[in-house]
């Protein structure tokens, strides 16, 4: 537990340890995931920020309110992101809390175990559908996306699900994201050609669902 008297040396040690563990989290996350500079910086800095907050309110009645408020801010930041991004942010958050309470060994063990688990899951492809792919389609604003491709999907896919709809180019285009499973023996090129005739030859992308990033793909 953190001592009631905090020296500048111990304060810096807490920050440096938190930053080191944040760097470990960021590196582990980037092994198989696309990550922008801002999100990487968030994972590195967040444990140190939370650590300082916990140190400053330790033993105070306002500790619970401060922690709850910090979690609220995390929820606001992570709402548009993918589930994996949210998990990484909360991992950084928990690491910062443990460091702020002064349990460095526990913080190190927790971070290493969770990061190793995250890497193993990514490298093993656990939960990854081998047949499922993500389909990204751009359509003009005057084309009703609700059911516009149903007949093509019926002919080429055994399963499809609309995941996201997003406007772009000042609202002149809709960008649709589907999760699809191709039927056996069906050609992806023929599938794309059929879609191109329907969406006015606007961009179409097919990629493995496990490689797509919900927060940036569109």
Residue pairs with C-beta under 8 A, 6 or more apart in sequence:
1 58
1 101
1 102
2 55
2 58
2 100
2 101
2 102
3 10
3 102
4 59
6 55
11 55
14 51
14 52
14 55
14 99
14 100
14 102
15 48
15 51
15 52
17 99
17 104
17 107
18 47
18 48
18 50
18 51
18 95
18 96
18 99
18 100
18 107
19 44
19 45
19 47
19 48
21 47
21 95
21 99
21 107
21 108
21 111
22 43
22 44
22 45
22 46
22 47
22 48
22 92
22 95
22 96
23 44
24 111
24 112
24 115
25 43
25 44
25 47
25 88
25 91
25 92
25 95
25 111
25 115
26 35
26 40
26 43
26 44
28 115
28 116
28 118
28 119
29 35
29 40
29 43
29 84
29 88
29 118
30 40
31 119
31 122
31 123
32 119
32 122
32 123
33 84
33 122
33 213
34 213
34 216
35 43
36 216
39 81
39 85
42 77
42 89
42 92
43 88
43 89
43 92
46 89
46 92
46 93
46 96
47 92
47 93
47 95
47 96
47 99
48 96
49 96
50 70
50 92
50 93
50 95
50 96
50 97
50 99
50 100
51 96
51 97
51 99
51 100
52 100
53 66
53 67
53 70
53 96
53 100
54 63
54 66
54 67
54 96
54 97
54 99
54 100
54 101
55 100
57 63
57 66
57 67
58 100
58 101
67 97
70 93
71 93
74 89
74 90
74 93
77 89
78 85
78 86
78 89
78 90
80 215
81 89
81 214
81 215
82 213
82 214
82 215
85 215
87 118
88 118
91 111
91 114
91 115
91 118
94 110
95 107
95 110
95 111
98 106
98 107
98 110
99 107
120 126
121 127
125 210
128 209
128 210
129 181
129 209
129 210
131 181
131 182
132 179
132 180
132 181
132 208
132 209
133 179
133 180
133 181
133 182
133 206
133 207
133 208
133 209
134 163
134 177
134 178
134 179
134 180
134 206
134 207
134 208
134 209
134 212
134 217
135 160
135 176
135 177
135 178
135 179
135 180
135 204
135 205
135 206
136 175
136 176
136 177
136 178
136 203
136 204
136 205
136 206
136 207
136 217
136 218
137 149
137 175
137 176
137 178
137 195
137 199
137 202
137 203
137 204
138 168
138 173
138 174
138 175
138 176
138 199
138 202
138 203
138 204
139 145
139 148
139 173
139 174
139 176
139 199
139 200
139 202
140 172
140 173
140 174
140 199
140 200
140 202
141 167
141 171
141 172
141 173
141 174
143 174
143 199
143 200
145 165
145 174
145 176
148 198
149 195
149 198
152 191
152 194
152 195
152 198
153 160
153 180
155 186
155 194
156 182
156 183
156 186
156 190
156 191
156 194
157 180
157 181
157 182
157 183
157 186
157 191
158 181
158 182
158 183
159 180
159 181
160 178
160 179
160 180
160 181
161 178
161 179
161 180
162 176
162 177
162 178
163 177
163 178
163 179
163 214
164 176
164 177
164 214
164 218
165 174
165 175
165 176
165 177
166 174
166 175
166 177
166 218
167 173
167 174
167 175
168 174
168 175
168 218
173 202
175 218
177 212
177 217
177 218
179 209
182 188
182 191
188 206
191 206
192 204
192 206
195 204
196 202
196 204
